[in-house]
């Protein structure tokens, strides 16, 4: 083997050895026995932190859900309160039908006099006094011949009729009253009271207590021509 061949072999072996050493060096550089353990620890720490954050978010979600539910309940309670106040207002105004204990009063003109200057011309006064006495005795609702009496109701003569809520009415008069039957009856039948007076005037008075009586609500439209809401400020 000549010197040139020997040199080529040595050169090739040196190159191969260099390549092997370079590969070994790179393998040693990227292989760190401690890296996997440290990475696992970091991942576990990150997982623990994320789980903690998730639990915190879950608590915040539950808290917000609770507050939302309370807000909804508050809204429903407010609406119920408004509806209750509206119902009370309509009840006091006489706009709704009501049921309860009370009595029925029937007034009949026994003499059947309706000529000018006769008894019939005083019917509005008799009815007006009857209503006032009943209200004074605690009447909570009054109806006369199917007409619910409210704050704006009128009882007045109009020719041969008595106008009640602008409706013409004639005797006999059926008066439905809700309230304490004993107090209502006592107010009318007290000695020298309205019942005695009407009987002396030729008016038949029949009083019938009821444990359960229904008075209809005012059925006409309420109109205000001059009243407006006052602006705040």
Secondary structure as UniProt FT lines:
FT   HELIX           3..30
FT   TURN            33..34
FT   HELIX           35..93
FT   STRAND          98..109
FT   TURN            116..117
FT   HELIX           119..122
FT   HELIX           123..136
FT   TURN            137..138
FT   STRAND          141..144
FT   TURN            145..146
FT   STRAND          147..148
FT   TURN            151..152
FT   STRAND          155..158
FT   TURN            159..160
FT   STRAND          161..164
FT   TURN            165..166
FT   STRAND          167..169
FT   STRAND          173..178
FT   HELIX           181..189
FT   TURN            191..192
FT   HELIX           194..200
FT   TURN            201..202
FT   STRAND          203..215
//
